[in-house]
Amino acid sequence: MSLLPRTSSLIRIAILSFMAVSGASTCGFAQVWNSVGPYGGDARSFAYSPSTPSYILLGTTSSWIYETDNAQQWTRLSKISASDSLVVDNIVFDTSNPRRILVGAWKLDQPTGGVFVSDDEGHHWKPVPDMANQSVRALAQAPSDPKVWVAGTLSGIYRSQDSGVHWSLISPMGSAEIHEVESIAIDPLHPEIIYAGTWHLPWKTVDGGRTWQSIKQGLIVDSDVFSIIIDPKAPDTVYTSACSGIYKSTNAGADFHKIQGIPTTARRTRVLMQDPNNSNIVYAGTTEGLYRTVDAGSTWKLMTPDDIIINDIYVDPKNSQHILMATDRSGVLESGDGSVSFHDFNQGFSERQISSMVVDPRNPNTIYVGVLNDKRFGGVFASKDAGETWAQVDGGLENVDVYALAMSPAGNLLAGTNRGIFRWNAGKWDNVSHRLKAVTRKVTHVHGRRRSVSTETVYVPGGEIEDSVYGIAFAAGEWYAATADGVYRSEDGGFVWRTSPSSSTYKPMPFWDVAAHDNTVLVSGTSALYLSLDQATSWHSIPLPAGWRRIRYVAIDGTGRLWLGGRQGIAYSEDQGQSWQFSKVPINDISGLEYDPRNQRIMATSYDSNLIFGMDSTAKNWTWWNAGWRTHVVGSSGGHLVAATLLHGVLVQPEKQLAAREF
């Protein structure tokens, strides 16, 4: 059931219309707020213009494409689809028309995707109907006939003979072997000769797909073939990479031999790239670093740390010393000395998964964000200039994922992680997850000749909090943490944490959020709410609003009113959860909800909208801003709103949109 407010029809229509057009567009997305970093994240693929090799496009995991023209920074160019989860693994410039670009993409969470085409250098995109809903893992254009294109998909191999306008399946329909195609290579002289690497060995056709032959001789059985390259000057020389290693054939795939020199631990070589100016130099991008051979595969050398995961490699055709790597977590790495050394090349490229954000109330220009899945490249980032520049502050976090950030009234910065609670102290993070657990024991009382037995709760050392910490709150000198193992409370500034004792009205469970005000504490589980009026000493369960099954976020405003955010929208209670009312905000599927004490308003965001809402503490009116992106944490820095996105870094409100719209 929709929870849109009962405003006038005109206002309701205006809001819905604005929400409809505020989303991303495949026809020139109008960015409203500026993405300012922190820079880096997952980078997937490169392509350069045949007419201008310094003009490079970069594919991502979020449907976006970036561009650079050798200006030492990246700029968002366009989004190929309204979807936020297309992996852009293949970008190919049409050699017969550099303004024309084709992209092959696949969706992260579904066996779907497609081929998309742009006729204006990537500014606008449209899907190719024949390849709709195909999970496209490989895409190539025939070097000798630019009208011929070949795509590898989960369902098989497709070919176009009219420059990518129409496509047809050329692998046997329903084949038990030729499917889940991860790599494609086309002979540089003969467009009918096609190599295809699948998740279970490679195949070859010499007649445009009428017949296929297995070319597995010399490969370990059931190898996943991630990359195939053909030496353009000697087409009988074929390299292929698999989970079992790198293989080379000198007779057009009749048989392969395994190349030695790369450790067996580097199981996944995701990409092979030959130096366009020296066929003896080949790069292997693996899940454990970059390897290079300078003698056509006889020997290999590791050129980077072994924790670099490489998805694609660019070798400048005009200067082979200039190399780029698209990586997981660390974004783009650049070398100017032929891979001897690398440095970050991420200015303008922001694809980090931000989980949390906090603005220092004593210095609003200082912003901290926590990120997920980036290991040593992630943790916590800090900006001292309202997002202009960022620095990683991860000393002591030891590659953890950060789920929550919070700053106490005294200025203590805490991080809730997948390995407990850390506090920023003297330039490093200290683990402050020292735990006391509640234990119920029997106590015997002697009354003359009579004895009675009662129970009491005592706290005994319980090691450290090792579970994930999803929320942190402060009130009346107490600190609270919502964890995968229940609620914890600290009375001494976070040095020792106590569990709440289990009782008939409180059962420890994974709690996803916590809010506190004075002595009141509110926590949310998957489908449960608990309220304490005595600083988490005792609890009672309170019912969810009618029709609600899950609570995502909780907040308590300055008057003590309780707030909930979930898939059904926003609800609030003025009687400690005995009854609930729906707020008059036209969004559902809430992605963030928190109380802003400085401006005395509830801030709310949605997974389904690019709008940010601010509501006063009486819930009688609300204002909104169009961020241009879906956000989930909102703060105020230097007179501007700032917001964290799930995949695109931190956004800063531009000057022209400082005024909010009010209804």
C-alpha positions as CSV (number, residue, x, y, z in Angstrom):
1,M,0.0,0.0,0.0
2,S,1.3,3.4,-0.9
3,L,2.2,5.7,2.0
4,L,2.1,9.0,0.0
5,P,0.6,11.8,2.1
6,R,-2.9,13.0,1.4
7,T,-1.8,16.3,-0.1
8,S,-3.6,18.1,-2.8
9,S,-3.7,16.3,-6.2
10,L,-1.6,19.0,-7.8
11,I,1.2,18.7,-5.3
12,R,1.0,14.9,-5.3
13,I,1.3,14.8,-9.1
14,A,4.2,17.3,-9.0
15,I,6.1,15.3,-6.5
16,L,5.7,12.0,-8.4
17,S,6.7,13.7,-11.7
18,F,9.8,15.2,-10.1
19,M,10.8,11.8,-8.7
20,A,10.3,10.2,-12.0
21,V,12.6,12.6,-13.8
22,S,15.2,12.9,-11.1
23,G,16.6,9.4,-11.7
24,A,19.5,8.5,-13.9
25,S,18.9,8.8,-17.7
26,T,20.6,7.0,-20.5
27,C,20.3,10.2,-22.5
28,G,22.7,12.6,-20.7
29,F,22.4,12.2,-16.9
30,A,22.0,15.6,-15.3
31,Q,24.2,15.4,-12.2
32,V,22.8,17.7,-9.5
33,W,25.2,17.2,-6.6
34,N,28.9,16.9,-7.1
35,S,30.7,13.6,-6.3
36,V,33.9,14.5,-4.5
37,G,35.4,11.1,-3.5
38,P,37.1,9.5,-1.7
39,Y,38.6,8.3,-5.1
40,G,39.2,4.7,-6.1
41,G,37.1,1.6,-5.9
42,D,36.4,-1.1,-8.5
43,A,37.5,-0.5,-12.1
44,R,36.7,-3.0,-14.7
45,S,37.8,-2.3,-18.3
46,F,39.6,0.1,-20.7
47,A,39.2,1.1,-24.3
48,Y,41.0,3.8,-26.3
49,S,40.0,5.7,-29.4
50,P,41.7,4.4,-32.6
51,S,42.1,7.9,-33.8
52,T,43.3,9.4,-30.5
53,P,44.9,6.7,-28.2
54,S,45.2,9.2,-25.3
55,Y,41.4,9.3,-25.1
56,I,40.5,6.4,-22.8
57,L,37.2,5.1,-21.5
58,L,36.9,3.3,-18.2
59,G,34.1,0.8,-17.3
60,T,32.8,0.2,-13.8
61,T,30.5,-2.2,-11.9
62,S,27.7,0.4,-11.6
63,S,26.7,1.0,-15.3
64,W,28.9,4.1,-15.5
65,I,31.6,5.0,-18.0
66,Y,34.4,7.5,-17.2
67,E,36.7,9.3,-19.7
68,T,40.1,10.8,-19.7
69,D,42.0,12.7,-22.3
70,N,45.4,12.4,-20.6
71,A,44.5,15.3,-18.3
72,Q,45.5,13.3,-15.2
73,Q,42.0,12.9,-14.0
74,W,38.8,11.0,-14.8
75,T,35.4,12.5,-15.6
76,R,32.1,10.8,-15.5
77,L,31.0,10.5,-19.1
78,S,27.6,8.6,-19.1
79,K,25.6,5.8,-17.7
80,I,24.7,3.0,-20.3
81,S,21.4,2.1,-18.6
82,A,19.1,3.2,-15.8
83,S,20.2,0.1,-13.9
84,D,22.8,0.7,-11.2
85,S,24.3,-2.8,-11.3
86,L,25.6,-3.4,-14.9
87,V,29.2,-4.5,-15.0
88,V,30.9,-2.8,-18.0
89,D,33.5,-5.3,-18.8
90,N,33.8,-4.7,-22.5
91,I,34.1,-1.3,-24.3
92,V,35.0,-1.4,-28.0
93,F,35.5,1.6,-30.3
94,D,34.3,0.9,-33.9
95,T,37.5,1.0,-36.0
96,S,35.5,2.2,-39.0
97,N,33.9,5.0,-37.1
98,P,35.6,6.2,-33.8
99,R,32.5,8.1,-32.8
100,R,30.6,4.8,-32.6
101,I,31.2,2.6,-29.5
102,L,29.7,-0.7,-28.4
103,V,29.6,-2.0,-24.9
104,G,29.0,-5.5,-23.6
105,A,27.6,-5.7,-20.0
106,W,26.3,-8.1,-17.5
107,K,24.3,-7.7,-14.3
108,L,25.8,-8.4,-10.9
109,D,22.9,-10.3,-9.4
110,Q,21.1,-11.7,-12.4
111,P,21.9,-13.7,-15.6
112,T,21.1,-10.7,-17.8
113,G,22.7,-7.6,-19.4
114,G,23.1,-6.7,-23.0
115,V,24.9,-4.9,-25.8
116,F,24.6,-1.1,-25.8
117,V,25.6,1.3,-28.6
118,S,26.5,4.9,-28.8
119,D,26.8,7.0,-32.0
120,D,28.2,10.1,-30.3
121,E,31.4,9.0,-28.6
122,G,29.6,7.6,-25.5
123,H,27.5,10.5,-24.4
124,H,24.2,8.7,-25.1
125,W,23.4,5.0,-25.2
126,K,20.7,2.7,-26.5
127,P,20.3,-1.1,-26.1
128,V,20.6,-3.4,-29.1
129,P,17.3,-5.3,-29.3
130,D,18.7,-8.6,-30.5
131,M,21.0,-8.8,-27.4
132,A,18.4,-7.7,-24.8
133,N,18.8,-9.6,-21.5
134,Q,21.9,-11.4,-22.6
135,S,24.7,-11.6,-20.0
136,V,27.5,-10.4,-22.2
137,R,30.9,-11.4,-20.9
138,A,33.1,-10.8,-24.0
139,L,32.9,-8.5,-27.1
140,A,35.2,-8.2,-30.1
141,Q,35.3,-6.6,-33.5
142,A,37.0,-8.4,-36.4
143,P,40.3,-6.6,-37.3
144,S,40.0,-7.4,-41.0
145,D,36.2,-6.7,-41.4
146,P,34.8,-4.0,-39.1
147,K,31.2,-5.0,-39.9
148,V,31.8,-8.3,-38.1
149,W,31.3,-8.4,-34.3
150,V,31.2,-11.4,-31.9
151,A,29.8,-11.5,-28.4
152,G,30.3,-14.2,-25.7
153,T,27.3,-14.6,-23.3
154,L,26.2,-17.1,-20.7
155,S,23.9,-18.7,-23.3
156,G,26.4,-19.0,-26.2
157,I,28.2,-17.0,-28.9
158,Y,26.5,-14.4,-31.1
159,R,27.7,-12.7,-34.2
160,S,26.7,-9.5,-36.1
161,Q,27.6,-9.0,-39.8
162,D,26.2,-5.5,-40.1
163,S,28.3,-3.5,-37.6
164,G,26.4,-4.6,-34.5
165,V,22.8,-3.8,-35.6
166,H,21.5,-7.3,-35.8
167,W,22.8,-10.4,-34.0
168,S,22.3,-14.2,-34.4
169,L,23.4,-17.2,-32.4
170,I,26.3,-19.0,-34.0
171,S,27.1,-21.6,-31.4
172,P,24.8,-24.7,-31.2
173,M,21.5,-23.8,-29.6
174,G,21.2,-25.5,-26.2
175,S,24.8,-26.7,-26.4
176,A,26.0,-28.5,-23.3
177,E,29.5,-27.3,-23.9
178,I,29.6,-23.9,-25.7
179,H,28.0,-21.6,-23.1
180,E,29.2,-19.4,-20.3
181,V,31.6,-17.7,-22.7
182,E,34.0,-15.5,-20.9
183,S,36.5,-14.6,-23.7
184,I,36.5,-14.0,-27.5
185,A,39.3,-13.5,-30.0
186,I,39.0,-13.1,-33.8
187,D,41.8,-13.9,-36.2
188,P,43.4,-10.7,-37.4
189,L,43.3,-11.8,-41.1
190,H,40.2,-14.1,-41.3
191,P,37.0,-12.9,-39.6
192,E,35.5,-16.4,-39.9
193,I,38.1,-17.8,-37.5
194,I,36.9,-17.2,-33.9
195,Y,38.3,-18.4,-30.6
196,A,36.0,-18.7,-27.6
197,G,36.9,-19.3,-24.0
198,T,34.3,-20.8,-21.7
199,W,34.1,-21.6,-18.0
200,H,35.1,-25.1,-19.1
201,L,37.8,-25.0,-21.8
202,P,38.2,-23.2,-25.2
203,W,36.6,-23.7,-28.6
204,K,37.3,-22.6,-32.1
205,T,35.5,-22.2,-35.4
206,V,37.1,-21.6,-38.9
207,D,33.8,-21.2,-40.7
208,G,32.0,-18.4,-38.9
209,G,30.3,-20.7,-36.4
210,R,28.9,-23.4,-38.7
211,T,31.1,-26.0,-37.0
212,W,33.1,-25.8,-33.8
213,Q,36.0,-27.8,-32.4
214,S,37.4,-28.2,-29.0
215,I,40.9,-26.9,-28.6
216,K,41.7,-28.3,-25.2
217,Q,44.8,-30.3,-26.0
218,G,47.4,-29.5,-23.3
219,L,45.0,-27.7,-21.0
220,I,44.1,-29.0,-17.6
221,V,40.6,-30.5,-17.7
222,D,37.8,-28.1,-17.0
223,S,39.9,-24.9,-17.0
224,D,38.0,-21.6,-16.9
225,V,39.3,-19.6,-19.9
226,F,39.3,-15.9,-18.9
227,S,41.3,-14.3,-21.7
228,I,42.5,-15.2,-25.3
229,I,44.9,-13.1,-27.3
230,I,46.3,-13.6,-30.8
231,D,49.6,-12.2,-31.9
232,P,48.6,-9.8,-34.7
233,K,52.0,-10.3,-36.5
234,A,52.0,-14.1,-36.1
235,P,48.3,-15.3,-35.9
236,D,49.3,-18.9,-35.2
237,T,50.6,-17.8,-31.8
238,V,47.7,-17.8,-29.3
239,Y,47.8,-17.2,-25.6
240,T,45.1,-18.2,-23.2
241,S,44.7,-17.8,-19.5
242,A,42.7,-20.0,-17.2
243,C,42.2,-20.7,-13.5
244,S,45.0,-23.4,-13.9
245,G,47.6,-21.0,-15.4
246,I,48.7,-19.5,-18.7
247,Y,49.0,-21.5,-21.9
248,K,50.5,-20.8,-25.3
249,S,50.0,-22.3,-28.7
250,T,52.2,-21.8,-31.7
251,N,49.9,-23.8,-34.1
252,A,46.6,-21.8,-33.9
253,G,45.3,-23.8,-31.0
254,A,46.0,-27.3,-32.2
255,D,47.7,-27.8,-28.9
256,F,48.8,-25.7,-26.0
257,H,51.6,-25.9,-23.5
258,K,51.5,-24.5,-20.0
259,I,53.8,-21.5,-19.5
260,Q,55.9,-21.8,-16.4
261,G,57.0,-19.0,-14.0
262,I,53.7,-17.9,-12.5
263,P,53.0,-19.5,-9.1
264,T,50.2,-21.9,-8.9
265,T,48.6,-19.7,-6.2
266,A,47.9,-17.0,-8.9
267,R,44.9,-19.1,-9.9
268,R,43.0,-16.6,-11.9
269,T,44.7,-14.7,-14.7
270,R,41.8,-12.4,-15.7
271,V,43.5,-10.6,-18.6
272,L,46.4,-11.0,-21.0
273,M,47.7,-8.0,-22.9
274,Q,50.4,-8.0,-25.5
275,D,52.6,-4.9,-26.0
276,P,51.5,-3.5,-29.4
277,N,55.1,-2.5,-30.1
278,N,56.9,-5.6,-28.9
279,S,55.2,-9.0,-29.3
280,N,57.7,-10.6,-26.9
281,I,56.3,-8.5,-24.0
282,V,53.1,-9.9,-22.6
283,Y,51.4,-8.8,-19.4
284,A,49.3,-11.1,-17.2
285,G,46.8,-9.5,-14.9
286,T,45.9,-12.0,-12.1
287,T,44.1,-12.0,-8.8
288,E,47.5,-11.9,-7.2
289,G,49.3,-9.1,-9.0
290,L,50.7,-8.2,-12.4
291,Y,53.2,-10.5,-14.1
292,R,55.3,-9.6,-17.2
293,T,57.3,-11.6,-19.7
294,V,59.8,-10.0,-22.0
295,D,60.8,-13.2,-23.8
296,A,57.4,-14.4,-25.2
297,G,56.5,-16.4,-22.1
298,S,59.7,-18.2,-21.3
299,T,60.1,-16.4,-18.0
300,W,57.8,-14.2,-15.9
301,K,58.3,-11.6,-13.2
302,L,55.9,-10.3,-10.6
303,M,55.7,-6.5,-11.0
304,T,53.3,-5.5,-8.2
305,P,52.3,-6.5,-4.7
306,D,50.5,-9.8,-4.8
307,D,47.3,-8.4,-3.3
308,I,46.4,-6.4,-6.4
309,I,43.4,-7.9,-8.3
310,I,43.7,-6.9,-11.9
311,N,40.7,-6.8,-14.3
312,D,42.1,-5.1,-17.4
313,I,45.4,-3.6,-18.8
314,Y,46.0,-0.7,-21.1
315,V,49.3,-0.4,-22.9
316,D,49.7,2.9,-24.7
317,P,50.3,2.1,-28.4
318,K,52.4,5.3,-28.8
319,N,54.4,4.8,-25.6
320,S,54.7,1.2,-24.3
321,Q,56.2,2.6,-21.0
322,H,52.8,4.0,-20.2
323,I,50.5,1.4,-18.7
324,L,47.2,1.5,-16.8
325,M,45.6,-1.2,-14.7
326,A,42.0,-1.5,-13.8
327,T,41.8,-3.2,-10.4
328,D,39.4,-4.2,-7.7
329,R,39.5,-1.9,-4.7
330,S,42.4,0.3,-5.7
331,G,40.8,1.8,-8.8
332,V,43.3,2.7,-11.6
333,L,47.0,2.3,-11.2
334,E,49.4,4.0,-13.6
335,S,53.0,3.3,-14.6
336,G,55.3,5.4,-16.7
337,D,58.2,3.0,-16.7
338,G,56.9,-0.1,-18.3
339,S,55.3,-1.6,-15.0
340,V,58.5,-1.2,-12.9
341,S,56.5,1.1,-10.6
342,F,52.9,2.2,-10.3
343,H,51.0,5.0,-8.6
344,D,47.3,5.9,-8.2
345,F,45.5,7.5,-11.1
346,N,42.1,7.9,-9.5
347,Q,41.4,11.7,-9.4
348,G,37.8,12.0,-10.4
349,F,37.1,8.3,-10.2
350,S,34.9,7.5,-7.2
351,E,33.3,4.0,-7.1
352,R,33.7,3.1,-3.4
353,Q,31.0,1.4,-1.4
354,I,30.5,3.9,1.4
355,S,28.7,2.4,4.4
356,S,28.8,5.3,6.9
357,M,29.6,8.9,7.3
358,V,30.0,11.4,10.2
359,V,30.7,15.1,10.2
360,D,32.7,16.5,13.1
361,P,30.3,18.9,14.8
362,R,33.2,21.0,16.2
363,N,34.7,21.4,12.7
364,P,32.0,20.9,10.0
365,N,34.6,20.9,7.3
366,T,35.9,17.6,8.6
367,I,34.2,14.5,7.2
368,Y,34.8,10.9,7.9
369,V,33.5,8.0,5.8
370,G,33.8,4.2,6.2
371,V,33.9,1.8,3.3
372,L,33.3,-1.8,2.7
373,N,35.2,-4.6,0.7
374,D,38.3,-2.6,0.0
375,K,40.7,-4.4,2.5
376,R,44.0,-2.5,2.8
377,F,42.7,0.1,0.3
378,G,39.7,0.9,2.4
379,G,38.8,1.4,6.1
380,V,38.2,5.0,7.0
381,F,38.9,8.1,4.9
382,A,39.0,11.7,6.2
383,S,38.6,15.1,4.6
384,K,39.5,18.3,6.4
385,D,38.2,20.6,3.6
386,A,34.6,19.6,3.1
387,G,35.4,16.9,0.6
388,E,38.0,18.7,-1.6
389,T,40.7,16.2,-0.6
390,W,40.8,12.9,1.2
391,A,43.3,10.8,3.1
392,Q,43.1,7.2,4.2
393,V,43.1,6.9,8.1
394,D,43.3,3.1,8.5
395,G,46.3,2.5,10.8
396,G,45.2,-0.3,13.2
397,L,42.1,-1.3,11.4
398,E,43.8,-4.3,9.7
399,N,41.7,-4.6,6.6
400,V,38.4,-4.6,8.3
401,D,35.0,-3.6,6.9
402,V,33.5,-0.5,8.5
403,Y,29.8,-0.7,9.0
404,A,29.2,2.3,11.3
405,L,31.0,5.6,12.2
406,A,30.0,7.8,15.1
407,M,31.4,10.7,17.1
408,S,30.8,11.1,20.8
409,P,29.9,14.5,22.3
410,A,33.5,14.7,23.6
411,G,34.9,14.2,20.1
412,N,35.7,10.5,20.2
413,L,35.5,8.9,16.8
414,L,34.4,5.3,16.8
415,A,34.2,2.7,14.0
416,G,31.9,-0.3,14.2
417,T,33.4,-3.1,12.1
418,N,33.1,-6.7,11.3
419,R,35.7,-7.3,14.1
420,G,34.3,-5.2,16.9
421,I,34.7,-1.5,17.9
422,F,37.7,0.7,17.2
423,R,38.4,4.2,18.4
424,W,40.6,6.8,16.7
425,N,43.3,7.8,19.2
426,A,46.6,9.7,18.6
427,G,46.8,8.9,14.9
428,K,45.8,5.3,15.0
429,W,42.8,3.0,15.6
430,D,42.6,1.1,18.9
431,N,40.4,-1.9,19.4
432,V,38.1,-1.0,22.3
433,S,35.9,-4.1,22.2
434,H,36.7,-5.1,25.8
435,R,33.6,-7.0,26.8
436,L,31.9,-7.9,30.1
437,K,29.1,-10.4,29.7
438,A,26.0,-10.6,31.9
439,V,25.8,-13.8,33.9
440,T,22.8,-14.8,36.1
441,R,23.8,-16.7,39.2
442,K,22.0,-18.0,42.2
443,V,22.5,-16.3,45.6
444,T,21.6,-18.0,48.9
445,H,20.3,-15.8,51.7
446,V,20.3,-16.9,55.3
447,H,17.5,-15.6,57.6
448,G,18.1,-17.2,60.9
449,R,17.2,-20.8,60.4
450,R,15.5,-20.1,57.1
451,R,17.2,-19.9,53.7
452,S,16.0,-18.4,50.5
453,V,17.5,-18.4,47.0
454,S,17.4,-15.6,44.5
455,T,19.1,-14.7,41.3
456,E,21.2,-11.7,40.4
457,T,23.0,-10.5,37.3
458,V,26.7,-10.0,37.5
459,Y,29.2,-9.0,34.8
460,V,32.3,-11.1,34.2
461,P,35.1,-10.8,31.7
462,G,34.0,-12.0,28.3
463,G,36.9,-11.4,26.0
464,E,36.3,-8.9,23.2
465,I,33.3,-8.1,20.9
466,E,34.2,-10.0,17.8
467,D,30.9,-9.7,16.1
468,S,29.9,-7.1,13.5
469,V,28.9,-3.7,14.9
470,Y,26.2,-2.0,12.8
471,G,25.2,1.0,14.9
472,I,26.6,3.3,17.6
473,A,24.8,5.9,19.6
474,F,25.5,8.3,22.6
475,A,23.2,9.8,25.2
476,A,23.5,11.0,28.8
477,G,27.1,9.9,29.1
478,E,26.4,6.4,28.0
479,W,27.6,4.7,24.7
480,Y,25.5,2.0,23.0
481,A,26.4,-0.4,20.2
482,A,24.0,-2.5,18.1
483,T,25.8,-5.7,17.1
484,A,25.2,-9.1,15.5
485,D,25.2,-10.5,19.1
486,G,22.9,-8.1,20.8
487,V,23.1,-4.6,22.5
488,Y,26.2,-3.4,24.3
489,R,26.6,-0.4,26.7
490,S,29.7,1.4,27.9
491,E,29.7,3.6,31.0
492,D,33.3,4.6,30.8
493,G,33.8,6.2,27.4
494,G,34.1,3.0,25.4
495,F,36.8,1.2,27.4
496,V,34.6,-1.6,28.7
497,W,31.3,-2.8,27.1
498,R,28.5,-4.6,28.9
499,T,25.9,-6.9,27.4
500,S,22.3,-6.4,28.2
501,P,21.1,-9.4,30.3
502,S,18.6,-11.8,28.6
503,S,15.2,-11.8,30.0
504,S,11.6,-12.6,29.2
505,T,11.2,-9.2,27.5
506,Y,14.6,-9.1,25.8
507,K,16.4,-11.8,23.7
508,P,19.9,-11.0,22.2
509,M,19.7,-11.1,18.4
510,P,21.4,-9.3,15.5
511,F,20.5,-5.7,15.9
512,W,20.9,-3.4,12.8
513,D,20.5,0.1,14.3
514,V,20.4,1.9,17.7
515,A,19.2,5.4,18.7
516,A,19.4,7.1,22.1
517,H,18.1,10.2,23.8
518,D,18.5,11.0,27.5
519,N,17.7,7.6,29.2
520,T,15.8,6.2,26.2
521,V,17.3,3.7,23.9
522,L,15.7,2.1,20.8
523,V,17.1,-0.8,18.9
524,S,15.9,-2.6,15.8
525,G,16.3,-6.3,14.8
526,T,15.2,-7.8,11.5
527,S,11.6,-7.9,12.6
528,A,11.7,-6.8,16.3
529,L,11.9,-3.5,18.2
530,Y,13.1,-3.1,21.8
531,L,12.8,0.0,23.9
532,S,14.6,0.8,27.2
533,L,13.7,3.8,29.4
534,D,16.6,3.2,31.8
535,Q,19.8,3.4,29.8
536,A,19.6,-0.2,28.5
537,T,19.3,-1.7,32.0
538,S,15.9,-3.3,31.2
539,W,14.0,-3.7,27.9
540,H,10.5,-4.3,26.6
541,S,9.4,-5.3,23.2
542,I,7.2,-2.9,21.3
543,P,5.1,-3.8,18.3
544,L,5.9,-2.8,14.7
545,P,3.5,-0.6,12.8
546,A,0.5,-2.4,11.3
547,G,1.6,-4.2,8.1
548,W,5.3,-3.8,8.7
549,R,7.5,-6.8,8.7
550,R,11.0,-5.3,9.0
551,I,12.6,-2.3,10.4
552,R,15.8,-1.0,8.9
553,Y,16.6,2.3,10.7
554,V,15.6,3.9,14.0
555,A,15.9,7.4,15.4
556,I,14.8,9.5,18.4
557,D,14.3,13.2,18.0
558,G,14.9,16.0,20.5
559,T,11.5,15.6,22.0
560,G,11.8,11.9,22.6
561,R,9.6,10.9,19.7
562,L,10.5,7.5,18.2
563,W,11.0,7.2,14.4
564,L,11.2,4.1,12.2
565,G,12.3,3.7,8.6
566,G,11.6,0.6,6.4
567,R,10.3,-0.6,3.1
568,Q,6.9,0.8,3.8
569,G,8.1,4.3,4.5
570,I,8.5,6.3,7.7
571,A,6.5,6.0,10.9
572,Y,6.7,7.8,14.3
573,S,5.3,7.3,17.8
574,E,4.6,9.9,20.4
575,D,3.7,7.4,23.1
576,Q,6.8,5.2,23.4
577,G,5.7,2.8,20.7
578,Q,2.2,2.0,21.8
579,S,0.9,3.4,18.6
580,W,2.4,4.5,15.3
581,Q,1.6,7.2,12.7
582,F,2.9,7.4,9.1
583,S,4.9,10.5,8.2
584,K,3.8,12.7,5.3
585,V,6.8,12.0,3.1
586,P,6.3,10.6,-0.4
587,I,9.0,7.9,-0.3
588,N,9.1,4.3,0.6
589,D,12.0,1.8,0.8
590,I,14.0,3.9,3.2
591,S,17.8,3.8,2.8
592,G,18.7,6.1,5.7
593,L,17.0,7.8,8.7
594,E,18.7,9.9,11.4
595,Y,18.1,12.9,13.7
596,D,20.0,16.1,13.0
597,P,20.2,17.8,16.4
598,R,21.8,20.9,15.1
599,N,18.9,21.7,12.8
600,Q,16.3,19.8,14.9
601,R,15.1,17.7,12.0
602,I,14.8,14.1,10.8
603,M,16.8,13.4,7.6
604,A,15.5,10.6,5.4
605,T,16.6,9.0,2.1
606,S,15.2,6.2,-0.1
607,Y,16.5,3.4,-2.3
608,D,13.8,4.3,-4.8
609,S,14.4,8.0,-5.1
610,N,17.2,10.6,-5.6
611,L,15.4,13.0,-3.2
612,I,16.6,13.8,0.4
613,F,14.0,14.9,2.9
614,G,14.3,16.9,6.1
615,M,11.3,16.9,8.5
616,D,10.9,19.2,11.5
617,S,10.3,17.6,14.9
618,T,6.6,18.0,14.8
619,A,6.3,16.0,11.5
620,K,3.9,18.7,10.2
621,N,6.0,19.8,7.3
622,W,9.0,18.7,5.3
623,T,11.5,20.0,2.9
624,W,13.4,18.2,0.1
625,W,16.4,18.4,-2.1
626,N,17.2,16.6,-5.4
627,A,20.7,15.1,-5.0
628,G,20.7,13.5,-8.4
629,W,21.9,10.2,-6.9
630,R,20.4,7.6,-4.5
631,T,21.9,8.3,-1.0
632,H,21.7,6.7,2.4
633,V,23.5,9.0,4.9
634,V,23.1,12.8,5.1
635,G,25.1,15.4,7.0
636,S,25.9,19.1,7.0
637,S,29.4,20.5,6.3
638,G,30.5,24.0,5.7
639,G,26.9,25.3,5.1
640,H,26.2,22.6,2.5
641,L,24.5,19.2,2.8
642,V,26.7,16.2,2.2
643,A,25.5,12.8,1.4
644,A,27.0,9.3,1.1
645,T,26.0,7.0,-1.8
646,L,26.3,3.3,-2.0
647,L,28.7,3.2,-4.9
648,H,29.7,6.7,-6.0
649,G,31.4,8.3,-3.0
650,V,30.4,11.5,-1.1
651,L,28.2,14.1,-2.7
652,V,28.3,17.8,-1.9
653,Q,25.4,20.1,-2.4
654,P,26.2,22.8,-4.9
655,E,25.7,26.5,-4.2
656,K,22.8,26.9,-6.6
657,Q,20.7,24.3,-4.6
658,L,21.3,25.5,-1.0
659,A,17.6,26.4,-0.8
660,A,15.2,23.5,-0.1
661,R,11.8,23.0,-1.5
662,E,9.0,23.0,1.0
663,F,5.5,21.6,1.2
